[in-house]
Amino acid sequence: MKVPFLDLAAQHAPLRNELDQAIARVVDCGAFAGGPFVTEFESDFAGYCETDHAIGVGNGTDALWLALLACGVGPGDEVITVPSTFMATAEAITYSGAKPVFVDVDERTCTMDPAALPHALSRRTKAIIPVHLFGQPADMDPILEFARTHGLAVIEDAAQAHGARYKGRRAGSLGDVGCFSFYPGKNLGALGEAGAVVTNRADIDEKIRVLRDHGQTRKYHHTMVGWNCRMDGIQGAVLRVKLRRLEAGNQLRRQHAARYTSVLRKLDEVTCPYQAPYAEHVYHIYAIRVHDRDRVLHQLEQQGISCGIHYPVPVHLQEAYADLGYTRGAFRNAEAAAAEFISLPMFPELSADQIGFVTQTLEQTTRPLSLA
């Protein structure tokens, strides 16, 4: 049996007519860059995230970068984040002119360890970016309390957490700003590149809307130096169609995760994802941990099971950030996770037979716990 890591064709097949109609409306209207279709999606997405505002942008990296600029982050500043994330989190900090400063992650959740924040604080610290890794929110209350105490902005990297909740509140709605990616493989994915910023702050909403459109408050009137970070009209129309299915898709992901965990928790060589009591996980990624990753990954691939590794090199050890001076051993939890993660197939259309085949293969590859 072949089990893909992701199956976008299966996702799009039942939506094809609606997607075609949505795209045709944009073509007929000619509103390709921003415009009414983006505005309609922004309204729907703000409602979904339970925030006052949503601003459509070109991609998730744009969302992080503009959020930093809107929060006043610039040259000479420092922003605290984690090394267990995609490179874009740190890139956005660098392109704002600031310096990324890393803290380790919690051993179980692999999200920001709030207890590590005091060690990274300096007089230059301007903001914190917690990352809601794999679809589980970071422990936000102590992070927010620390930020309030020290006058820091909190920018949520919610690129993998569409629909997740922290103590009942939507990911993205907790800090000053929430940033989302709609890269095609995300829980809510575009037919190309797109992203969004959500916020309850009118000043941040206003500033990002100007920044994303070349600094224009109206056509050809530029109050600041901005950039072209607009969302395409086609992506806005497509995302509006797909947003209506997001909750159902997330629920299927949770069911798939429960099926995986019910079997894999019995295997002593496998550590299943930990869901914190405060979190409602949306399982963008279902990442297990195994000590002998290369062997296990090879055997899964030999059986036709496609997996991923998110992420094999923590950001603080990337060559691109060698100038920051971090060395191996600086963040032990992040480094241990990077050496052990295997991301199993996870998408709403995954079948029970496919999950069964994956778990059966892992059972044959690893040793079960003794029941004595």
Order of alpha helices (4+ residues) and beta strands (2+ residues): alpha-alpha-alpha-beta-alpha-beta-alpha-beta-alpha-beta-alpha-beta-beta-beta-beta-beta-alpha-beta-beta-alpha-alpha-beta-beta-alpha-alpha-beta-alpha
